[in-house]
Amino acid sequence: MTSSPSSAEGSSGLPDRPKLVLASASPRRLSLLEQIGIVPDAVVSADIDEEPRPGELPRPLAQRLARQKAEHIAAQRTDAALVLGADTVVSVGRRVLPKAEDEKTARACLKLLSGRRHKVLTAVVLRPSAGWPQGTPCERLVETSVIFHRLTDAQIDALIAQGDWQGKAGGYAIQGAAAAHIRQIGGSYSAVVGLPLFETAQLLRGQPVGKPSGGWIA
């Protein structure tokens, strides 16, 4: 005699879908998820120190911060949950550009990026809570190259005046006024905005979620 699936499992024997928690206060990441039909059950800001460690390179920095965000929130959950954390780092060579919190920083970033190729590294991490042990920890790092044309002082002034640089890594928002000055992008546009949608969807598709609830995305 075979036993029937428990209430925590679907007819396929896989667990029902847990709560999806976005470990970010970024409205951009929430909007990107909604773009592909995913609405998190909760949005919680992960209060961690985002300063680079001495000598820390851009790729490891993005991965570490995304992991810390996801793990910090996952550790706080007692229910069945899957936590999504992400972090975006803008770099020129081995140099990590700061998040621009004032005009001086934004201007310095734009002058550095003017006429140059730079990299945008976005890490996305999924961590299940202790209440959902069936979940699969997984992550991806997406690297995108971006090239600004050579900016004049007047163009930099205009970008500063727009104000959408505030709080942005590298001092610009590709979905904002800076789009008029970006000559080329190689890689994932959504990753530059803040979340690589294809890679995020693939990670979610790989989670062991059964019917009737189904996964988060087809």
C-alpha positions as CSV (number, residue, x, y, z in Angstrom):
1,M,0.0,0.0,0.0
2,T,1.5,3.3,-1.0
3,S,1.2,6.4,1.2
4,S,-0.5,9.5,-0.1
5,P,1.6,12.7,-0.3
6,S,1.6,14.8,2.8
7,S,-0.1,18.2,2.9
8,A,3.3,19.8,2.4
9,E,3.8,18.0,-0.9
10,G,2.0,18.1,-4.2
11,S,0.8,15.1,-6.1
12,S,4.2,14.8,-7.8
13,G,5.9,14.1,-4.4
14,L,7.7,17.5,-4.6
15,P,7.1,20.1,-1.9
16,D,4.5,22.8,-2.5
17,R,5.8,26.3,-3.3
18,P,7.3,28.2,-0.3
19,K,7.1,31.9,0.2
20,L,9.4,33.9,-2.1
21,V,11.2,36.6,-0.2
22,L,13.1,39.4,-2.0
23,A,16.1,40.5,0.2
24,S,16.3,43.9,-1.2
25,A,14.7,47.3,-0.7
26,S,15.4,48.2,-4.4
27,P,12.3,49.2,-6.3
28,R,14.1,48.4,-9.5
29,R,14.5,44.7,-8.5
30,L,10.9,44.4,-7.5
31,S,9.8,46.0,-10.8
32,L,12.0,43.7,-12.8
33,L,10.5,40.6,-11.1
34,E,7.0,41.9,-11.7
35,Q,8.0,42.4,-15.4
36,I,8.2,38.6,-15.8
37,G,5.2,37.9,-13.7
38,I,6.8,37.2,-10.3
39,V,5.5,39.0,-7.2
40,P,7.4,38.2,-4.0
41,D,5.4,37.2,-1.0
42,A,7.6,39.6,1.1
43,V,10.2,42.3,0.5
44,V,12.7,42.7,3.3
45,S,15.8,44.9,3.3
46,A,19.0,43.1,4.3
47,D,20.9,45.4,6.6
48,I,24.5,44.4,5.9
49,D,27.8,46.2,5.6
50,E,28.3,46.7,1.8
51,E,31.8,48.2,2.0
52,P,34.4,46.3,0.0
53,R,37.1,44.5,2.1
54,P,40.7,45.6,1.6
55,G,41.9,44.3,-1.7
56,E,38.6,42.7,-2.6
57,L,38.0,42.4,-6.4
58,P,34.7,43.2,-8.1
59,R,33.5,39.7,-8.9
60,P,34.0,38.3,-5.4
61,L,32.5,41.4,-3.9
62,A,29.3,41.1,-5.9
63,Q,29.0,37.4,-5.0
64,R,29.8,37.9,-1.3
65,L,27.2,40.7,-0.8
66,A,24.5,38.8,-2.7
67,R,25.1,35.7,-0.5
68,Q,25.2,37.7,2.7
69,K,21.9,39.4,1.8
70,A,20.1,36.1,1.1
71,E,21.6,34.3,4.0
72,H,20.9,37.1,6.5
73,I,17.2,37.1,5.7
74,A,16.9,33.3,5.3
75,A,18.3,32.9,8.8
76,Q,15.5,35.0,10.1
77,R,12.7,33.0,8.6
78,T,11.1,30.1,10.5
79,D,8.5,29.4,7.8
80,A,9.0,27.6,4.4
81,A,10.7,30.3,2.3
82,L,13.1,30.9,-0.5
83,V,15.1,34.1,-0.3
84,L,16.4,35.9,-3.3
85,G,19.4,38.2,-2.8
86,A,21.3,40.2,-5.4
87,D,24.0,42.8,-5.7
88,T,25.4,44.9,-8.5
89,V,29.0,46.1,-8.7
90,V,30.3,48.6,-11.3
91,S,34.0,48.3,-12.1
92,V,36.7,49.8,-14.2
93,G,39.5,47.2,-14.4
94,R,40.1,46.0,-10.8
95,R,38.6,49.2,-9.3
96,V,35.2,49.1,-7.7
97,L,33.1,52.3,-8.3
98,P,31.1,53.5,-5.3
99,K,27.4,54.1,-5.0
100,A,26.9,57.8,-5.7
101,E,25.4,59.4,-2.6
102,D,26.4,63.0,-3.6
103,E,27.0,65.0,-6.7
104,K,30.7,65.0,-6.3
105,T,30.9,61.2,-6.3
106,A,28.5,61.0,-9.2
107,R,30.5,63.5,-11.3
108,A,33.7,61.7,-10.5
109,C,32.2,58.4,-11.6
110,L,30.9,59.8,-14.9
111,K,34.2,61.4,-15.7
112,L,35.9,58.1,-15.2
113,L,33.4,56.2,-17.3
114,S,33.4,58.8,-20.1
115,G,34.6,57.2,-23.4
116,R,35.5,53.9,-21.6
117,R,34.4,50.4,-21.4
118,H,33.4,49.2,-17.9
119,K,31.9,46.1,-16.4
120,V,28.7,45.6,-14.5
121,L,28.7,42.5,-12.3
122,T,25.4,41.3,-10.8
123,A,25.2,38.3,-8.6
124,V,21.9,36.6,-7.8
125,V,21.6,34.1,-5.0
126,L,18.7,31.8,-3.8
127,R,18.8,30.5,-0.3
128,P,16.1,28.3,1.3
129,S,15.1,28.9,4.9
130,A,15.4,26.2,7.5
131,G,11.7,25.7,7.2
132,W,12.1,24.6,3.6
133,P,15.0,22.1,3.7
134,Q,14.0,20.7,0.2
135,G,15.1,23.9,-1.4
136,T,18.3,24.1,-3.5
137,P,20.9,26.8,-2.7
138,C,22.1,28.2,-6.0
139,E,23.6,31.3,-7.5
140,R,24.8,33.0,-10.7
141,L,27.1,35.9,-11.6
142,V,26.4,37.9,-14.7
143,E,29.0,40.1,-16.3
144,T,27.9,42.9,-18.7
145,S,30.2,45.3,-20.6
146,V,28.9,48.9,-21.1
147,I,30.5,51.7,-23.1
148,F,29.7,55.4,-22.7
149,H,30.6,57.7,-25.5
150,R,32.9,60.6,-24.6
151,L,30.9,62.9,-22.4
152,T,31.3,66.6,-22.5
153,D,31.2,68.7,-19.3
154,A,27.7,70.0,-20.4
155,Q,26.4,66.4,-20.8
156,I,27.8,65.5,-17.3
157,D,26.1,68.5,-15.9
158,A,22.8,67.5,-17.5
159,L,23.1,64.0,-16.1
160,I,23.8,65.3,-12.6
161,A,20.8,67.7,-12.9
162,Q,18.5,64.7,-13.8
163,G,19.2,63.3,-10.3
164,D,18.7,59.6,-11.2
165,W,22.3,58.8,-10.2
166,Q,21.4,58.9,-6.5
167,G,22.3,55.7,-4.8
168,K,23.4,54.1,-8.0
169,A,26.6,52.1,-8.4
170,G,28.8,54.0,-10.8
171,G,26.8,57.1,-10.6
172,Y,24.2,56.4,-13.3
173,A,21.0,54.5,-14.1
174,I,20.9,52.8,-17.5
175,Q,17.1,52.9,-17.4
176,G,17.3,56.7,-16.9
177,A,18.9,59.7,-18.6
178,A,22.3,57.9,-19.1
179,A,20.7,55.7,-21.8
180,A,21.2,58.6,-24.2
181,H,25.0,58.3,-23.7
182,I,25.5,54.6,-23.8
183,R,27.0,53.5,-27.1
184,Q,27.2,49.8,-26.6
185,I,26.1,47.1,-24.1
186,G,27.3,43.5,-24.3
187,G,25.4,41.1,-22.0
188,S,22.3,41.5,-19.9
189,Y,20.5,44.8,-19.8
190,S,18.3,43.7,-16.8
191,A,21.5,42.8,-14.9
192,V,22.7,46.4,-15.3
193,V,19.4,47.6,-14.0
194,G,19.8,45.4,-11.0
195,L,18.7,41.8,-11.6
196,P,19.5,39.4,-14.5
197,L,16.0,38.2,-15.4
198,F,16.9,35.1,-17.5
199,E,19.4,33.8,-15.0
200,T,17.0,34.5,-12.1
201,A,14.2,32.7,-13.9
202,Q,16.5,29.7,-14.6
203,L,17.4,29.5,-10.9
204,L,13.7,29.5,-9.9
205,R,12.9,26.9,-12.5
206,G,15.4,24.6,-10.9
207,Q,13.8,24.6,-7.5
208,P,12.0,21.4,-6.5
209,V,8.5,22.7,-6.4
210,G,5.6,20.4,-7.3
211,K,1.9,20.8,-8.2
212,P,-0.7,22.0,-7.6
213,S,1.1,25.2,-6.6
214,G,3.6,24.9,-9.3
215,G,6.8,27.0,-9.6
216,W,7.1,30.8,-9.9
217,I,7.6,30.9,-13.6
218,A,6.9,28.5,-16.6
